[in-house]
Amino acid sequence: MRDVIRKDRRLGVRAVAEEVNLDRKSVRRILREELNLRMVCAKMVPKLLSDEQKERRKELCLYLLQRIENEPDLFNSITTCDETWSIYV
């Protein structure tokens, strides 16, 4: 399993499970407990944004800040769709 992850760190649990012929629960346990890996999310962001994109991003950030003030546990309810495994020491 370590070789599968080293070959492509962007693989999700499902893809790793298919590659090594194990169920997802076992793969998660091995990745966390035996290989000492954790999931990290990353997204590429364009370096140059148009004025419209900058304004939209600003509006969204202000909206999220306002929601966080009103809902302190907001981030506990966020689910992401990208998985990357990295070594956690």
C-alpha positions in Angstrom: 0.0 0.0 0.0 2.9 2.3 0.7 4.1 1.9 -2.9 0.7 2.7 -4.3 0.5 6.0 -2.3 4.1 6.9 -3.2 3.3 6.4 -6.9 0.3 8.7 -6.7 -0.5 10.7 -3.6 -3.7 12.1 -5.1 -5.4 8.7 -5.0 -8.4 8.5 -2.7 -9.3 5.7 -0.3 -11.6 4.1 -2.8 -8.9 3.9 -5.5 -6.3 2.6 -3.1 -8.7 0.0 -1.8 -9.3 -1.2 -5.4 -5.6 -1.2 -6.1 -4.7 -3.4 -3.1 -8.0 -5.4 -3.0 -9.0 -4.4 0.5 -12.2 -2.8 1.8 -12.1 1.0 2.4 -12.4 0.7 6.2 -9.2 -1.4 6.3 -7.4 0.9 3.9 -8.2 4.0 6.1 -7.0 2.2 9.3 -3.7 1.1 7.6 -3.1 4.6 6.2 -3.7 6.3 9.5 -2.4 3.8 12.1 0.3 1.8 10.4 1.6 4.2 7.7 1.0 7.3 9.9 -0.6 9.2 7.0 -3.4 11.8 7.1 -5.6 13.3 4.5 -4.9 16.9 3.3 -6.9 18.9 0.9 -5.3 21.1 -1.7 -6.7 23.1 -4.6 -4.9 25.0 -7.3 -5.9 28.7 -7.3 -5.2 30.9 -10.4 -2.4 33.4 -9.8 -4.0 36.2 -11.9 -7.7 36.9 -11.3 -9.9 39.2 -13.2 -11.5 42.2 -11.4 -14.8 40.3 -11.4 -13.2 37.2 -9.9 -11.5 39.2 -7.2 -14.8 40.9 -6.3 -16.6 37.6 -6.2 -13.9 36.0 -4.0 -14.0 39.0 -1.7 -17.8 38.7 -1.4 -17.6 35.0 -0.6 -14.9 35.5 2.0 -17.0 38.2 3.7 -20.0 35.9 3.6 -18.0 33.1 5.2 -16.6 35.3 7.9 -20.1 36.5 8.8 -21.3 32.8 8.9 -18.4 31.8 11.1 -19.3 34.5 13.6 -22.9 33.3 13.7 -22.1 29.6 13.5 -18.8 28.8 15.3 -19.0 25.1 14.3 -19.4 25.8 10.6 -16.1 24.2 9.6 -17.1 20.9 11.3 -19.9 20.5 8.7 -17.7 21.0 5.6 -17.0 18.0 3.4 -14.4 18.2 0.6 -14.1 16.0 -2.5 -10.4 15.9 -3.0 -8.0 13.6 -1.1 -4.3 13.7 -0.8 -2.4 11.6 1.8 0.7 12.9 3.5 3.0 11.7 6.3 1.9 13.1 9.7 4.6 13.0 12.3 
